[in-house]
């Protein structure tokens, strides 16, 4: 049972100038923050592994490198919880009434930490148990391979902030049908709306996918990953991206009291949030400063959007090519339709935009079939992606297909290098389409 807190005076307490990266004891630093001043806290504490976490890094010195480490050794569960408990209490105190906490742990202490969270935040404030799933094979065990970690999501009050995130439809979903307008007959039965000529009426609302589940498959950072820093327990940026987007808005304050290599701070900065990072390790502060000094936006190309060279792309099976194009174009994939591969998730100017990849081994007349299918779907514009094409060849194909569906032709190189902006496909005064 949570005791009602007395109204706390904040005399002499204030947040540091934001954004802030602070070195020191997080418990002591949290005590200087006024109550109700932070929008979200992500806590990735030691996991109670009983080991000193070590990893070799070459980024912090000009000689042979540096060994980065921190101690995760405790006498027993009680000592560990005596360290965690006041920090969770401190986080609860500084959270706004609309705030939330995300506590990252694994099998070593997840059962203990869930009890602590219930005691401190209240069982009614439990919101989700997020499972971060990854493919990583460890040494042989006389048990199932451990391939997940847990993130507990608790809110400060019932009035917490939450933004719904979406994930792609499963590959077995018939996207073709989802883009058809639905209605109800006189008996209240859901039906597909048709026009007078018998064609299906298109649905021109944005289709972002399905609400995100609490099981997230995000690759574990391998030693050669581009975002690797050398910090022993570094987490993927994509993981923090989802947490921050779901629980905060632009300008909100994100707190990471055990910031390590600064992944939370880098993600918060890129997403337009204010941030406070705390760590007692000098090396962690150095790495975080280096990452935060970079002007590169880490979400311009997340791990699943990372483009291939054309030679690598051409070696992929067709299904893998479509999945990759879908990631680059933000497209929902259509199954069981030979004439089109997907629709852009966001309609453009009231028209759904179908997409077809035309490989080098496919006849060019497949574009004509694609146009007929797009016309049947009531689309006014379509996109064709080809592995190679000169500017003259692209222009010639675009001139061939002007009405009733205007086709725009891009090469894989175009979409890989983002040599276009789909929002620049606009209507002119004669309701035809121009590409600028």
Secondary structure, DSSP 8 states (H G I E B T S, - for coil): ----------TT----SSSEEEES-HHHHHTTS-TT-EEEEEE------SEEEEEEESSS-SSS-EEEEEEE--SSHHHHHHHHHHHHHHHHHHEEEEEEEEEEE-TTTHHHHHHHHHHHH-GGGEEEEEEEE-----S--SS----EEEEEEEESSSS------EE---TTS-HHHHTB-EEE-TTS-EEE-B-TTS-B-B--S----EE--SEEE-----TT-TT--S-TT---HHHHHHHHHHH--TT-EEEETT-TTTHHHHHHHHTT-EEEEEES-HHHHHHHHHHHH----TTSS-GGG----HHHHHHS-HHHHHHHHHHHHTEEE--S-TT--EEESS-BTTB-EEEEEE-TTS-TTHHHHHHHHHHHTT-SEEEEEES---HHHHHHHHHH--SSSEEEEEEHHHHHTT-S-GGGEEE-TTS-EEE-
